[in-house]
Amino acid sequence: MNRLEGSTLRKLFCLSLIVIACTSCSGKMMGSDNRETINGTPKNEAQYELDIHTRSVVRTIGPKDRVVEEGYKFVQVEVTKVVNPEKYAIAFEVDYREKPDVTMHLGSFSLYPSDNPGKFIVPTQGKLKNEGGIVLTMVLPNDPNPSDTLRVTVKRLQFLRE
């Protein structure tokens, strides 16, 4: 074997090692195992379902969220899906619960039309701290029939600077 063939073989060998290493990763990105998850779904992609019987969800706030240091000015609520065949009016209230007995109202919004998803922002009014939680409550002005179908899917609440 001459010198040129040996160099080519080494390159092919190295290339095959790279291909094997890449395919053995099975599509995972480096560092992706360190992301926080909820039921196997990345935390920032988690979704919650509200209905006639479950009308609120709490997004806890902890030191890792750094809401004070980052200066977040808004809470973003993304409604991704609405199943509302009876077209009940749907409103949402957003509150900050600093402690179990201390709650401050941040704002509210409504779906219009009442089966239309969307993104909504509510100002934090500078009230957030690195503890407590954001409470999203679905308010139904008309009392629905308990057997009616009403489901609203919401992404995990996010914090925005601007």
N, C-alpha and C positions, 0 to 999 in steps of 0.2 A: 504494500500500500504506500503510495507516495504522499508527500506532505500536504498536497492540496486536498486529497480525498479525506485525510485525517481531520483537517480543519473543517471541512464540510460536515463530516459525521459529528464532530463536537457541536457544531451549530445546530444541527438537527436534533441532537440529544437534548441540548439546552431548551430548544423551542418546544420539544415534546414535554419536558418537565414543566414548563410554563403553562402549556395547555392543560396538563393534568391538574396542576395546582388551581387554575381558574375554574375548571369544571367541578372540582371537588368542593368548591365553596357553595355550590348549589344556589347561586343567585343572591346570597347574603352579602350585604355591604359591610365593610369593616366598621366596627363600632355599633352596628345596629342592634346587637344583643344587649347593649347598655341602656336602650331606650326604656322608659317606664311604660308598662302596659296595663290595660284593664281587660280582663278576660281574654288575653291573647291578642288584643288589638292595640296598636300603639296609642298611648294616652291622648295625643293630640288628634287622633282620628276616631276616638270612642264616640259612640252615639247613644242617646238615651231616648226612651219612648215614653211619652206622656199619654194618658187616656182619661176616660171619664172617672176612673177609680184612682189613678195615680196622677196627681196634678202638679207635683213639684219635684225638683231635683236640686241637689246641692253640689256645687263645685268647691271643694275645700281649698283653702289657701294656706300654704306653709312657708317656712323660711326659704325653701328652694325656689319658690315662685318669684321672690325678690320684687314684689309689687311696689314697695316703697323706694328701693334703690333704682329701679328702672323707670319710675315716674309714670306708671300707666294711668292714662286719663279716661279710658273707655273699657267697657265690657262688651265683647261682641257675642251675639247670640245668632247662630246660624240654624235656621229651621230648614231641614233638608227634604222632609216629606210630610204631607198632610193628607190624611184620609178623613174626609168630613162630608159624607154624602147628604146629610141633612142640612148642611150649610149653617151650622151653629156659629154665632159670633164668637171669636176667640181673641182674648187679650192676654198679655203676659205682664207680670210684675217682677221687677228685679230688685232684690234687697241684699244688703250686706249684713250678715250676722257676725258681729265681732265676737260675741260670747253667747251662750245659750239664751240669756235673758236680755241681750242688747242687740236690737235689729234696727237698721236705718234704711229707709226707702231710697233707692237710687233713681228709679224711673220705671216707665211702662211703655208698651207698644202693642199694636193690634195687627192681626193679619187682615189684609184686604186685597182681593176678595178673601173670604174666610177659609179658602182651601189653597191659598197661594203661599208657597215657601219663600224664603228670602233671608238676607242678612240684615241684622239690626244692631245698632250700637246705642249704649246707654252710658252717660257720663258717670265716672266714679265720684265726682265732686271732691276729690282729694281725701276721701274718707277711708280708703282701704289701708290695711296694715298687713303685716306678714303672718297673719293668723285669722282664724274664723272661716267664713265661706260665703259664696255668692249663692243666693237662693232664687231660682227661677220658678215662678208659680203660674200655671195656666189658669186663667179666670174665665168662667163661662157665665155671662150675664143671664142667659136663659137656662133654666134647669133642664138638662137633657134627660131623656128617657134612659134608664140604666142599661137597657138592652140595645140601644143604638150604638153604631160603630163611630168612634171618634179616636183617631190616633195621630199624634204629632211626634215626629222624630227630630231631635235636636242634637247637633254636634256638641262636643265638650266645649264649655264656655271658654273663650280666650280673652286675654288682656291686650289692649292696644295703646300705644303711646300717642298716636295722632289719628 
